[in-house]
């Protein structure tokens, strides 16, 4: 059997900060265009995919041909040895040494532009793409519905209301990242943009996610934990950057569309949480 030595093209810089001599990981899940690996303590998840996709927290990106060859040889549950800057699979090796690093950390440089906010809602109030709650985004923002009501509860300063909202939203919906979880990620991104972080809410969510009886998927849990650490996908970071300046309408629309393209409803669900949170705090 031919042994592959594959070079990573890009890697989240967070993955380069742990100079662990030797650590066991496993193939967690496998899909057509990506696969996930998880450390043996089940505390970290890393997504490995191609350069055709936007940067995600804990991502490693390969050229399409290299990825296809690697994907065809791995099995779910297969052990991987992560040693310094190399991942040793059963028969192949993924070298991280030459991968260019990127940052998944959201940095708020400036204040939310009121003009950009107006342009944002001018566009999103017309969008018919459906959320996982089966409302168009425009309808979600306009009408009352259970998901929206719980997002309002998340915006509350009351710990009991926040806990109730998390109990409703976490794990609710279908898919690898349920709709309720994606909305929470959007909510946390909006709080950062608005400088409205809430330590009580963050602690409540962290406690739920680290519970042995966690109600959501491993993949969704990973992205929620990243959001708590101010780490988001590239499209979310770019939208926030655009909103921190007086941006043109086409810039805002392009940034919104990039988020909508993520997953089946993941992107639009994230936007629903993000926009609902902005609307709530802008009326206060």
Backbone bond lengths (Angstrom), bond angles and torsions (degrees), N, CA, C in turn:
res aa  C-N    CA-C-N  psi(-1)  N-CA   C-N-CA  omega(-1)  CA-C   N-CA-C  phi
1 X - - - 1.479 - - 1.531 109.74 -
2 X 1.315 114.88 133.18 1.458 119.92 -179.73 1.529 110.62 -71.88
3 X 1.329 116.06 133.27 1.464 120.71 178.84 1.525 108.74 -93.58
4 X 1.322 114.89 130.43 1.473 120.57 -179.83 1.517 110.72 -95.79
5 X 1.321 115.46 139.78 1.458 122.24 168.90 1.524 105.67 -120.91
6 X 1.335 116.39 108.19 1.460 121.83 -172.88 1.525 109.32 -110.85
7 X 1.326 116.56 137.89 1.465 121.64 177.68 1.519 110.97 -98.87
8 X 1.320 116.83 134.07 1.466 120.97 172.63 1.527 108.80 -73.34
9 X 1.337 116.16 143.33 1.472 120.79 176.12 1.522 111.30 -89.79
10 X 1.343 115.23 -42.53 1.463 121.01 -179.26 1.518 108.92 -139.93
11 X 1.320 115.35 151.53 1.461 120.79 179.85 1.522 109.69 -151.01
12 X 1.326 116.17 138.41 1.463 120.49 176.17 1.523 108.10 -61.12
13 X 1.326 115.95 128.37 1.471 120.27 -174.44 1.529 112.56 -60.85
14 X 1.334 117.23 -23.28 1.471 120.63 177.26 1.527 110.43 -58.77
15 X 1.324 116.87 -34.46 1.463 120.84 -177.47 1.523 112.37 -74.58
16 X 1.313 116.82 -10.68 1.462 120.64 -179.56 1.518 112.06 -98.31
17 X 1.334 116.79 -4.86 1.473 119.55 -176.33 1.516 112.36 -86.62
18 X 1.344 116.75 -22.38 1.471 119.44 179.13 1.522 109.57 -88.36
19 X 1.310 115.87 103.29 1.468 119.30 179.97 1.529 109.91 -88.56
20 X 1.322 114.11 60.67 1.458 119.89 -179.99 1.523 108.48 -76.56
21 X 1.320 115.72 131.32 1.461 119.34 -177.94 1.522 111.40 -64.94
22 X 1.326 116.43 -45.05 1.470 119.95 -176.17 1.527 108.74 -158.54
23 X 1.325 116.30 129.20 1.465 120.10 -177.31 1.525 109.44 -146.08
24 X 1.334 116.25 143.06 1.458 120.76 178.18 1.523 110.51 -89.77
25 X 1.330 115.40 132.60 1.456 122.95 173.55 1.526 107.51 -128.32
26 X 1.335 115.57 169.21 1.457 120.64 179.39 1.528 109.95 -138.87
27 X 1.332 116.57 151.84 1.464 120.29 172.32 1.522 107.15 -71.90
28 X 1.324 116.35 115.86 1.467 122.27 -175.21 1.530 111.72 -85.09
29 X 1.333 116.46 -46.89 1.465 121.32 -175.99 1.519 108.69 -157.36
30 X 1.325 114.63 158.00 1.467 120.44 -172.06 1.520 109.38 -140.71
31 X 1.334 116.44 131.62 1.463 122.02 -178.45 1.526 109.06 -132.60
32 X 1.315 115.85 -178.11 1.457 120.38 -176.63 1.531 112.14 -63.90
33 X 1.341 116.69 -40.73 1.466 120.49 -173.04 1.522 113.90 -118.87
34 X 1.323 117.00 9.30 1.467 119.79 179.70 1.525 109.45 -163.71
35 X 1.319 114.90 163.35 1.464 119.54 166.07 1.524 107.88 -145.36
36 X 1.320 115.42 156.22 1.460 121.40 -177.62 1.521 109.77 -114.69
37 X 1.306 116.16 143.19 1.462 120.99 172.86 1.524 108.41 -120.41
38 X 1.325 115.30 151.88 1.468 120.80 -175.99 1.521 109.38 -134.73
39 X 1.336 115.72 142.25 1.462 119.53 178.99 1.532 109.67 -71.93
40 X 1.321 116.00 160.73 1.464 119.55 -173.30 1.530 112.75 -66.06
41 X 1.311 118.29 -22.87 1.470 120.45 176.80 1.530 111.78 -84.49
42 X 1.330 116.00 -2.33 1.469 123.39 178.71 1.533 112.03 59.22
43 X 1.323 115.15 39.18 1.456 120.42 179.52 1.528 112.95 -108.46
44 X 1.321 116.75 -16.66 1.467 120.31 -178.51 1.519 110.31 -134.21
45 X 1.321 114.92 144.98 1.457 121.54 174.90 1.524 107.30 -125.52
46 X 1.311 116.97 139.56 1.466 122.40 177.18 1.517 108.06 -125.85
47 X 1.339 116.79 133.49 1.459 121.08 177.81 1.534 108.95 -100.29
48 X 1.329 115.64 132.41 1.462 121.47 177.25 1.525 107.43 -116.74
49 X 1.335 116.09 122.84 1.454 120.46 -174.25 1.529 109.38 -149.93
50 X 1.323 117.17 -164.80 1.463 120.55 -176.32 1.524 111.13 -104.48
51 X 1.304 114.34 167.00 1.470 120.49 -179.48 1.530 112.24 -71.86
52 X 1.331 118.01 1.05 1.468 121.24 176.17 1.530 111.80 -78.06
53 X 1.328 116.54 -10.23 1.462 120.56 -174.40 1.525 111.37 -113.34
54 X 1.349 116.33 153.34 1.479 119.26 -178.78 1.525 111.79 -68.01
55 X 1.323 114.70 157.56 1.459 120.47 179.94 1.528 110.94 -65.59
56 X 1.332 115.48 135.34 1.457 123.06 177.83 1.525 109.16 -121.28
57 X 1.328 117.81 160.18 1.467 119.02 173.98 1.527 110.50 -60.36
58 X 1.324 116.78 137.36 1.467 122.96 -179.52 1.528 111.34 59.54
59 X 1.311 116.68 45.74 1.461 120.65 -179.38 1.515 113.00 -104.39
60 X 1.343 114.75 146.90 1.458 122.26 169.99 1.527 105.98 -127.25
61 X 1.332 117.00 128.12 1.466 121.73 -171.83 1.519 111.04 -117.72
62 X 1.350 115.32 133.78 1.449 122.14 -177.98 1.522 111.13 -122.23
63 X 1.316 116.33 160.78 1.452 120.07 169.17 1.531 108.50 -63.69
64 X 1.332 116.74 147.85 1.472 121.25 -174.07 1.525 112.98 -54.70
65 X 1.322 117.10 -46.00 1.470 120.10 -178.43 1.520 111.92 -63.00
66 X 1.329 116.01 -44.10 1.467 120.62 178.40 1.527 110.52 -62.04
67 X 1.333 115.51 -42.82 1.460 119.87 -179.33 1.530 110.62 -62.23
68 X 1.331 117.00 -46.04 1.468 121.47 -177.85 1.524 111.14 -60.21
69 X 1.314 115.76 -42.24 1.472 119.60 179.00 1.525 111.12 -64.71
70 X 1.323 116.53 -43.31 1.458 120.61 -179.40 1.524 110.73 -66.62
71 X 1.339 116.32 -44.15 1.469 121.38 -179.14 1.526 111.43 -58.93
72 X 1.316 116.43 -37.87 1.470 120.34 -175.76 1.532 112.84 -69.65
73 X 1.323 116.92 -14.88 1.468 119.69 -175.53 1.526 113.77 -105.01
74 X 1.347 117.76 -13.20 1.469 118.97 -173.85 1.527 111.39 -93.14
75 X 1.327 114.88 157.43 1.460 121.46 177.74 1.526 109.44 -129.20
76 X 1.333 116.48 145.23 1.465 120.38 176.39 1.532 108.93 -60.51
77 X 1.321 115.98 133.37 1.459 121.39 -178.05 1.516 113.93 91.57
78 X 1.331 117.10 -10.00 1.465 121.37 179.52 1.523 110.65 -61.81
79 X 1.340 115.63 137.05 1.466 119.85 179.27 1.525 110.77 -80.92
80 X 1.339 114.70 141.75 1.463 122.61 177.29 1.527 107.44 -125.11
81 X 1.294 116.85 139.00 1.472 120.22 172.04 1.521 107.67 -103.68
82 X 1.330 116.05 118.79 1.479 121.73 177.28 1.516 106.34 -98.42
83 X 1.326 115.32 108.08 1.458 120.66 -176.33 1.513 109.86 -124.72
84 X 1.313 115.64 114.39 1.459 121.98 -175.29 1.524 109.68 52.79
85 X 1.309 118.68 -115.22 1.462 119.40 -176.87 1.527 112.08 -111.93
86 X 1.318 114.69 41.82 1.462 119.85 178.27 1.524 110.27 -145.60
87 X 1.334 116.28 137.92 1.460 122.29 174.34 1.521 107.49 -105.94
88 X 1.332 115.85 118.99 1.461 121.24 -178.14 1.531 108.57 -100.39
89 X 1.334 116.11 107.08 1.459 121.15 174.62 1.531 108.04 -84.02
90 X 1.335 116.92 -177.39 1.471 120.55 -176.97 1.523 111.53 -56.83
91 X 1.342 115.75 -43.93 1.467 118.61 -177.69 1.523 113.62 -124.51
92 X 1.340 117.24 -10.13 1.466 120.60 -173.68 1.524 111.87 -127.77
93 X 1.326 114.78 170.53 1.465 120.09 -175.26 1.527 109.28 -137.24
94 X 1.331 115.68 132.41 1.463 121.68 178.13 1.523 108.17 -110.84
95 X 1.332 115.43 113.72 1.460 121.24 -176.67 1.522 110.47 -93.32
96 X 1.338 116.24 128.19 1.467 121.52 -178.50 1.525 112.19 -98.15
97 X 1.307 116.92 -8.48 1.468 122.55 -171.36 1.520 113.86 -53.89
98 X 1.335 117.42 -41.18 1.464 120.53 -173.11 1.533 113.17 -97.76
99 X 1.339 117.17 0.93 1.457 119.88 -179.17 1.532 111.82 -70.86
100 X 1.310 116.49 134.73 1.464 120.37 175.81 1.522 108.93 -75.95
101 X 1.321 116.55 138.81 1.464 119.72 -177.53 1.528 110.91 -89.06
102 X 1.317 115.59 151.29 1.466 122.67 172.61 1.518 107.75 -134.97
103 X 1.317 116.39 164.43 1.465 120.90 -179.92 1.518 110.65 -110.08
104 X 1.342 116.35 133.62 1.462 121.70 175.27 1.531 111.01 -101.22
105 X 1.321 116.53 7.40 1.467 120.73 -178.56 1.527 111.06 -85.58
106 X 1.325 115.58 129.81 1.464 120.43 177.82 1.527 109.55 -80.75
107 X 1.315 116.41 124.63 1.461 121.29 177.31 1.524 108.23 -115.16
108 X 1.316 115.84 121.38 1.460 120.87 -178.21 1.518 108.82 -89.79
109 X 1.327 115.79 101.91 1.464 121.92 -178.34 1.527 108.55 -111.00
110 X 1.320 116.12 89.95 1.463 120.01 -178.98 1.521 111.51 120.11
111 X 1.325 115.92 -169.82 1.469 121.36 -179.14 1.518 109.68 -118.48
112 X 1.328 115.25 154.10 1.453 122.94 -179.83 1.532 109.32 -60.81
113 X 1.338 115.49 121.50 1.461 120.62 -178.51 1.529 110.62 -77.20
114 X 1.325 116.76 125.71 1.472 120.76 179.21 1.524 111.39 -64.76
115 X 1.318 116.90 -36.11 1.461 120.07 177.45 1.528 111.32 -64.82
116 X 1.323 115.97 -40.84 1.459 119.93 178.52 1.532 110.73 -67.62
117 X 1.327 115.98 -35.40 1.468 119.47 177.33 1.538 110.50 -61.76
118 X 1.323 115.98 -44.58 1.474 119.94 178.90 1.529 110.87 -61.24
119 X 1.324 116.52 -42.94 1.470 120.58 -179.55 1.527 110.97 -67.82
120 X 1.329 115.90 -35.44 1.461 120.82 178.32 1.527 110.93 -59.87
121 X 1.321 116.56 -49.99 1.465 120.08 -177.34 1.526 112.09 -75.46
122 X 1.310 116.67 -28.14 1.460 119.80 174.28 1.526 110.27 -57.63
123 X 1.316 115.42 -37.23 1.461 120.15 -179.72 1.532 112.43 -84.33
124 X 1.329 117.44 -50.13 1.466 120.09 -173.46 1.530 112.35 -67.93
125 X 1.323 117.55 -24.14 1.470 120.34 177.76 1.530 112.45 -70.22
126 X 1.339 117.08 -4.50 1.473 121.01 179.28 1.529 111.91 -109.88
127 X 1.327 118.32 -3.92 1.460 120.84 -171.33 1.531 112.57 -79.08
128 X 1.332 116.01 129.60 1.468 120.83 -176.15 1.530 112.04 -100.90
129 X 1.342 118.03 -2.30 1.473 120.03 177.51 1.525 109.09 -58.83
130 X 1.350 116.72 131.96 1.460 121.04 -174.33 1.523 112.13 -82.63
131 X 1.318 114.12 141.40 1.456 121.39 171.03 1.529 108.25 -80.39
132 X 1.331 115.79 172.63 1.462 119.88 176.56 1.518 112.81 -65.41
133 X 1.342 116.77 -17.05 1.472 120.51 177.24 1.528 111.16 -86.46
134 X 1.342 115.96 7.31 1.464 124.29 174.28 1.532 113.61 66.91
135 X 1.324 115.18 28.39 1.464 121.67 168.70 1.529 106.49 -111.44
136 X 1.333 117.47 144.13 1.464 118.18 170.33 1.521 107.25 -63.68
137 X 1.318 116.86 156.11 1.466 119.34 -179.18 1.528 110.25 -58.90
138 X 1.327 116.89 -41.39 1.467 120.90 179.28 1.529 110.34 -60.86
139 X 1.339 116.48 -43.22 1.468 121.61 -179.50 1.529 110.43 -67.91
140 X 1.329 115.28 -38.40 1.467 120.63 179.38 1.521 110.01 -59.27
141 X 1.324 116.13 -43.13 1.463 121.07 -177.47 1.525 112.28 -73.59
142 X 1.329 115.75 -26.04 1.470 119.95 -174.68 1.528 113.17 -90.32
143 X 1.329 117.24 -43.93 1.465 121.55 -172.66 1.516 111.76 -101.41
144 X 1.328 115.55 162.74 1.460 120.76 174.90 1.527 109.19 -79.95
145 X 1.320 116.55 142.75 1.467 122.25 173.90 1.527 107.51 -156.98
146 X 1.335 118.21 161.36 1.475 120.38 -174.60 1.530 113.96 -56.78
147 X 1.341 118.34 -40.87 1.466 120.68 -179.19 1.530 110.15 -63.96
148 X 1.312 115.57 -43.15 1.469 120.07 -178.52 1.532 110.74 -65.48
149 X 1.330 116.34 -40.65 1.469 120.33 178.58 1.528 110.95 -61.06
150 X 1.330 116.20 -39.80 1.470 119.27 179.72 1.524 111.49 -71.25
151 X 1.324 117.64 -32.64 1.468 120.22 174.62 1.521 110.67 -63.68
152 X 1.335 116.25 -37.80 1.461 119.70 174.80 1.535 110.46 -61.10
153 X 1.337 115.96 -38.84 1.466 119.97 178.89 1.538 110.67 -64.87
154 X 1.346 115.56 -35.97 1.467 119.24 177.05 1.522 111.23 -62.76
155 X 1.337 115.91 -31.27 1.467 121.27 -179.40 1.526 111.84 -74.84
156 X 1.317 115.99 -13.35 1.462 120.97 -178.24 1.527 110.96 -66.78
157 X 1.305 116.01 158.90 1.461 121.47 173.71 1.526 110.70 -92.09
158 X 1.330 116.24 -3.15 1.462 121.96 -175.66 1.529 110.20 -87.31
159 X 1.322 116.60 122.60 1.456 121.52 -175.30 1.527 112.44 -62.58
160 X 1.318 116.90 -37.12 1.469 120.85 -179.65 1.524 110.39 -65.35
161 X 1.333 116.56 -42.58 1.464 120.44 178.51 1.528 110.80 -66.71
162 X 1.322 117.16 -39.59 1.461 121.03 177.69 1.526 110.69 -62.18
163 X 1.329 116.60 -44.60 1.470 121.31 -179.88 1.524 110.51 -63.58
164 X 1.319 116.77 -41.48 1.463 121.13 178.59 1.530 110.98 -62.14
165 X 1.325 116.05 -41.42 1.470 120.90 179.73 1.532 110.88 -65.27
166 X 1.324 116.72 -42.30 1.463 119.93 178.22 1.526 110.75 -63.77
167 X 1.324 116.80 -40.14 1.465 120.62 178.40 1.530 110.89 -60.51
168 X 1.324 116.72 -35.48 1.469 120.72 179.53 1.525 111.19 -75.63
169 X 1.334 117.51 -46.62 1.455 121.61 -169.51 1.525 114.17 -80.59
170 X 1.332 117.77 -38.43 1.465 120.17 -173.55 1.528 111.64 -62.28
171 X 1.317 114.97 123.40 1.453 120.22 177.21 1.515 114.95 77.31
172 X 1.343 117.63 1.88 1.467 119.47 -176.41 1.528 110.60 -85.80
173 X 1.309 115.50 121.55 1.455 121.00 -179.56 1.516 111.12 119.59
174 X 1.324 115.83 174.77 1.451 121.54 -176.63 1.526 111.28 -97.78
175 X 1.330 115.22 168.77 1.463 119.94 171.52 1.520 114.08 97.34
176 X 1.334 114.00 176.37 1.465 120.97 -179.48 1.514 111.47 -65.27
177 X 1.341 115.95 -34.04 1.464 121.31 173.64 1.534 106.71 -124.74
178 X 1.338 118.01 99.46 1.468 121.04 -177.91 1.528 112.45 -55.49
179 X 1.332 115.44 152.13 1.471 121.21 -175.53 1.518 112.74 -54.07
180 X 1.329 116.73 -45.02 1.459 120.07 -179.00 1.512 112.54 -58.89
181 X 1.338 116.72 -37.85 1.464 121.56 179.00 1.523 111.33 -67.42
182 X 1.346 115.66 -43.96 1.466 119.54 178.20 1.526 110.96 -60.77
183 X 1.335 116.31 -37.51 1.463 119.74 178.36 1.533 111.08 -66.06
184 X 1.330 116.82 -35.96 1.468 120.14 177.26 1.529 110.11 -65.44
185 X 1.331 116.92 -41.16 1.473 120.30 177.14 1.529 109.76 -59.27
186 X 1.339 116.65 -44.95 1.462 120.79 177.62 1.517 111.93 -62.34
187 X 1.331 115.99 -39.32 1.471 121.30 178.05 1.530 110.67 -61.08
188 X 1.331 116.61 -44.71 1.472 120.28 -178.89 1.524 111.41 -66.58
189 X 1.345 116.68 -37.32 1.467 119.96 177.40 1.525 110.54 -64.23
190 X 1.341 116.73 -40.70 1.468 120.78 179.23 1.521 111.06 -65.50
191 X 1.313 117.25 -39.57 1.479 119.95 178.13 1.528 110.88 -60.94
192 X 1.328 116.80 -39.46 1.465 119.81 177.44 1.518 110.82 -64.57
193 X 1.331 116.47 -45.48 1.461 121.29 179.21 1.524 111.09 -58.46
194 X 1.333 116.32 -40.31 1.461 121.95 -175.28 1.524 113.48 -89.41
195 X 1.352 116.48 -0.16 1.466 121.34 -175.38 1.530 110.07 57.63
196 X 1.343 115.61 47.22 1.461 122.37 -178.05 1.528 111.45 -123.40
197 X 1.308 116.35 31.42 1.469 118.40 179.54 1.530 110.32 -57.94
198 X 1.334 115.47 146.05 1.458 120.87 -178.36 1.526 108.78 -129.64
199 X 1.323 115.86 110.18 1.469 120.82 -173.90 1.527 111.99 -65.29
200 X 1.331 117.25 -32.86 1.471 120.04 179.70 1.526 110.00 -66.33
201 X 1.342 116.34 -46.96 1.457 120.68 177.88 1.525 110.46 -60.07
202 X 1.322 116.69 -45.10 1.465 120.62 -179.32 1.525 111.45 -59.13
203 X 1.332 115.92 -41.13 1.465 119.99 -179.56 1.527 111.12 -69.73
204 X 1.337 116.55 -39.33 1.471 120.37 177.32 1.525 110.52 -60.24
205 X 1.329 116.11 -45.21 1.459 120.75 -179.10 1.524 110.78 -66.57
206 X 1.322 116.78 -42.98 1.465 120.85 179.73 1.531 110.41 -60.33
207 X 1.319 116.61 -43.66 1.470 121.26 179.37 1.523 110.87 -60.48
208 X 1.330 116.59 -43.43 1.471 121.02 178.65 1.526 110.91 -62.79
209 X 1.327 116.58 -43.67 1.456 120.51 -175.49 1.532 112.49 -69.51
210 X 1.326 116.83 -32.29 1.457 120.82 -178.27 1.522 112.84 -88.67
211 X 1.322 116.25 -3.49 1.464 120.87 177.84 1.521 110.32 -66.50
212 X 1.323 116.47 144.82 1.461 120.05 177.69 1.528 111.17 -65.96
213 X 1.325 116.00 -21.47 1.465 121.04 -180.00 1.526 111.17 -100.52
214 X 1.327 117.06 33.45 1.464 120.88 -178.89 1.524 110.87 -53.73
215 X 1.341 116.03 133.39 1.469 120.76 -171.30 1.526 112.82 -89.47
216 X 1.310 117.93 -1.83 1.465 118.84 -176.13 1.528 111.40 -116.53
217 X 1.318 115.93 179.99 1.467 121.52 -177.07 1.523 111.36 -78.73
218 X 1.326 116.38 158.67 1.474 120.63 177.43 1.527 111.31 -59.18
219 X 1.333 116.18 -40.37 1.464 120.27 -177.13 1.522 110.73 -67.94
220 X 1.326 116.42 -43.59 1.459 120.35 178.96 1.536 110.47 -66.44
221 X 1.311 116.21 -40.88 1.470 121.35 177.43 1.529 110.11 -57.28
222 X 1.330 116.17 -41.63 1.469 120.90 178.86 1.528 111.31 -58.30
223 X 1.340 117.45 -48.26 1.469 119.79 -176.80 1.530 111.91 -70.80
224 X 1.315 117.13 -30.34 1.471 120.18 175.64 1.531 110.43 -69.12
225 X 1.320 116.96 -42.56 1.469 120.19 177.38 1.530 110.78 -63.32
226 X 1.324 116.17 -39.07 1.460 119.58 176.68 1.529 110.85 -62.35
227 X 1.344 116.54 -43.36 1.465 120.78 179.90 1.527 110.81 -60.60
228 X 1.320 116.64 -37.67 1.469 120.32 177.38 1.532 111.07 -64.96
229 X 1.328 116.14 -23.37 1.474 121.55 177.69 1.527 111.73 -98.32
230 X 1.360 115.99 16.85 1.467 122.76 178.59 1.524 112.08 65.29
231 X 1.324 117.33 31.28 1.461 121.54 -179.37 1.522 109.59 -116.60
232 X 1.324 115.45 128.74 1.463 121.55 -173.32 1.521 110.33 -140.78
233 X 1.341 114.98 170.66 1.465 120.07 176.24 1.526 110.29 -69.67
234 X 1.313 114.77 158.50 1.470 121.46 -179.37 1.534 113.11 -55.03
235 X 1.358 120.30 -44.18 1.464 119.15 179.62 1.530 113.94 -61.07
236 X 1.339 117.23 -36.07 1.473 120.47 179.22 1.529 109.95 -68.57
237 X 1.312 116.45 -44.01 1.470 120.74 179.11 1.526 110.45 -61.46
238 X 1.338 116.72 -40.67 1.467 120.36 -179.29 1.520 111.60 -67.66
239 X 1.353 117.61 -38.96 1.463 119.75 177.87 1.524 110.19 -62.95
240 X 1.319 117.07 -44.93 1.467 120.22 179.57 1.528 110.09 -61.74
241 X 1.325 117.28 -42.15 1.468 120.55 178.14 1.534 111.03 -59.36
242 X 1.326 116.12 -42.29 1.463 121.17 179.99 1.529 110.59 -64.07
243 X 1.320 116.72 -36.22 1.474 120.78 -177.59 1.530 112.72 -77.54
244 X 1.316 116.64 -12.96 1.468 120.43 179.30 1.531 112.46 -85.57
245 X 1.337 115.38 -1.04 1.467 119.64 175.37 1.526 108.73 -132.38
246 X 1.305 116.02 167.06 1.473 121.06 177.31 1.528 107.66 -78.79
247 X 1.350 115.26 83.87 1.461 120.71 -171.82 1.522 112.55 -90.11
248 X 1.330 115.44 156.56 1.455 121.05 177.68 1.530 110.31 -70.88
249 X 1.322 116.14 155.92 1.458 121.62 -179.32 1.531 111.37 -56.14
250 X 1.329 117.15 -43.17 1.465 119.66 -177.15 1.526 112.44 -67.00
251 X 1.339 116.90 -30.98 1.469 119.97 176.32 1.521 110.64 -65.13
252 X 1.320 115.59 -43.67 1.462 120.74 -179.42 1.525 110.50 -65.93
253 X 1.328 116.37 -45.10 1.464 120.34 -179.36 1.528 111.00 -62.42
254 X 1.306 116.66 -41.70 1.465 120.96 178.68 1.523 111.47 -62.21
255 X 1.342 116.81 -40.45 1.465 121.44 -179.88 1.524 111.33 -67.99
256 X 1.331 116.64 -38.96 1.467 121.10 177.63 1.523 109.88 -64.99
257 X 1.324 117.30 -44.51 1.468 121.58 -178.84 1.526 111.32 -62.03
258 X 1.318 117.23 -36.13 1.471 120.83 179.28 1.528 110.77 -62.76
259 X 1.335 117.23 -36.16 1.466 120.52 177.92 1.521 110.47 -72.12
260 X 1.317 117.08 -42.30 1.468 121.28 -178.92 1.529 111.36 -58.45
261 X 1.335 117.39 -31.42 1.466 121.45 -177.80 1.527 112.67 -71.61
262 X 1.325 117.93 -11.89 1.467 120.69 -176.87 1.529 109.79 -77.67
263 X 1.310 117.06 118.22 1.460 122.14 177.21 1.519 112.90 66.22
264 X 1.337 115.60 -173.23 1.471 120.91 179.91 1.522 109.97 -75.28
265 X 1.351 116.41 -55.63 1.477 119.98 174.45 1.528 111.62 -127.46
266 X 1.331 117.69 1.93 1.470 120.21 -174.81 1.522 112.33 -57.05
267 X 1.334 116.23 -46.15 1.460 119.89 -177.61 1.509 112.69 -65.47
268 X 1.333 117.08 -44.30 1.460 119.90 -178.23 1.532 110.48 -71.32
269 X 1.338 117.54 -32.86 1.471 120.18 175.11 1.525 110.77 -65.97
270 X 1.320 116.44 -41.75 1.466 119.95 176.58 1.524 110.10 -60.27
271 X 1.334 116.77 -43.45 1.472 120.48 177.57 1.514 111.77 -61.82
272 X 1.330 117.08 -38.35 1.466 120.44 179.07 1.527 110.49 -59.84
273 X 1.332 116.66 -43.75 1.467 120.12 177.87 1.513 112.21 -68.39
274 X 1.307 116.07 -39.84 1.466 122.92 -179.19 1.532 110.52 -64.06
275 X 1.324 116.69 -50.86 1.479 121.94 -175.13 1.521 111.85 -71.66
276 X 1.332 116.99 -39.37 1.471 120.26 178.52 1.525 110.30 -61.28
277 X 1.318 116.01 -40.06 1.468 120.92 -179.68 1.525 110.64 -67.05
278 X 1.321 117.15 -42.44 1.472 120.52 178.15 1.531 110.08 -62.47
279 X 1.329 117.04 -44.17 1.469 121.24 -179.70 1.538 110.88 -61.84
280 X 1.335 115.22 -42.40 1.469 119.23 -179.25 1.541 110.86 -60.25
281 X 1.315 116.64 -50.60 1.464 119.71 -175.52 1.524 112.31 -74.39
282 X 1.329 117.61 -25.75 1.475 119.26 -179.64 1.529 112.10 -74.54
283 X 1.333 116.63 -15.44 1.475 119.93 178.54 1.531 111.16 -94.94
284 X 1.325 116.39 -3.04 1.470 119.51 -178.71 1.528 112.01 -88.18
